[in-house]
């Protein structure tokens, strides 16, 4: 079976467009527009992929070429074409030429990896560093520990109807997110405003506790699932490239193996360092989660750090409001030490 000639190909495309579009045509057409924008001929792009040079292709362009690359079924159609390539339309001719490059998509993926690795690793390094530092900050902050003891004492005080022996000795940290919505009996204040006012009166040295936790709000923005997946994908891509280097031995014309092998060797220390940082960060995170009585297997970084980041933000707001003399939310309390 052969691909149709240029004229019949267009006729087939028109028929398919009436049924919802010819994806193969769209990919080839979009790719040809991209190449025209780059001012690269198929032959020039072929040279780039054979030499694995990055000076004429931006990562975004490589990503687009991958997006427009033919799938397996489309590749089979092009491979069965044995007529004069001149008969093909310009977009089809472009794809036809690209498929003459051994492991076309593998080269594009490797080239994209080569051009984006440093930036990706830096982003992951920053994210894991935030997780590590925030975990240490939460576990080591004596001021935060005192405030949590204070919250527990207040909770027991407000529940003073229960026997002394039944007083709560701990609470789930998620309770911190409820302080701003838990109202007093008269409905004029919240638990958080009572906390802020009490600390102002009796423990003013604790008010700046957030200075001990400067990285927590940054760590709350780290998506644990995404960075873990990105590192796993990076490791998988490295292995795929190593396999491709064996599959594509170096020749005077094809420099894929020599270029990418050298690149992986030079990048190996940085990748190892990132993997080590991930291990340390997640170990420290597990310790912090356990320290606060939570389960590290079911608690994500966003949720855990987000609770404390939210608490700090709302506490600062409540503190400002309670320090306002005309604010009706400013309650008068006896010392919790007497509770």
Secondary structure, DSSP 8 states (H G I E B T S, - for coil): -----HHHHHHHHHHHHHTT--HHHHHHHHHHHHHHHHT--HHHHHHHHHHT--TT--HHHHHHHHHHS--HHHHHHHHT--S-GGGS-HHHHHHHHHTTSTTHHHHHHHHHHHHHHHHHHHHHHHHHHHHHHHHHHHHH-HHHHHHHHHHHHHHHHHTTTS-GGG------GGGGGGTTT-B-TTSSSBHHHHHHHHHHHH-GGGTTGGGG-TTHHHHTT--HHHHHHHHHHHHHHHHHHHHHHHHS---SS--HHHHHHHHHHHHHHHHHHHHHHHHHHHHHHHHHHHHTT--TTT--HHHHHHHHHHHHHHHHHHHHHHTSTT-TT------GGG-
